[in-house]
Amino acid sequence: MSAQSLPRGVASVHMLPAGHHDGPWDSIVVPDGTRERLLGTALVAMMHGRRLAALPAPPSGLIVLAGPPGTGKTTLGRGLAQAAALAVAARGATTFLEIDPHAMPSEMLGESQRNVTRLLRDIVPELAASRPHVVVLIDEVESFAVRRDLASFETNPVDVQRATDAVLAGLDHLAAAVPGAVVVTTTNFVSAVDEAFLSRADLVVELALPDAAARARIVAAALTDLAVVWPELKDLAADGALHDELAARTEGWDGRRLRKLPLAVIGADPALARDPARLAPAELLEAASSS
């Protein structure tokens, strides 16, 4: 389905598992046990959601990934979709939908609410109907699930409050209409997300900026990736002391910035850009100290 023909609010639709979605799940650096908790929570909903639907408190399939920008929330969400799809592949393929919440708000009174309602009550179930499993990824969910007790009617349109109501009702409808659907959401500001939304989640994972050990692992992974392209960089990729020193100089950096460090150094020097195999430890250390 082309981007032009997608319904409003749907950024992309994929069938999983798919080879081009491999990689992020294993490469992203997260605390021990995080992947297992995410995958287990998703599989409970996907494999047993219909059987558990009659329980007083059935699984909602809602997972919230919270944390500062650059901590890998979206990458982790996409990786989870692929990992879950692989785990249930014997039962059939998975439809993976990515939602753009910024397409929902409208200046017309009541239109934001109608957009959200259509998306969760009609569009997602319709797109999910062709396959036995569905995973939905919604980035920056705080943009349309605003915490209502902090939203002033003087400073926030009533339409925003109604849209939050519509999100909650839509999630409830989706869980009932498509038992086993998994909805993965990300937020940079968990305190801005409505409490009723968070209470519906099966799992809330808060990701922090990487500590020194994680920073060293991320830098090592970035250099290892480059060494695949330029084998001359294998020594840098294997230099644990260098990775530790870079970690010590990059306190407060997020994972995205750390992964981009080697390429940023290469891109800062035209001669090095022509021949990245010449990248040296001193150049990495200088960049980490001066940023």
Summary of the structure (lengths in Angstrom):
residues: 291
radius of gyration: 21.4
end to end distance: 42.5
largest distance: 65.3
contacts: 947
relative contact order: 0.14
helix: 58%
strand: 12%
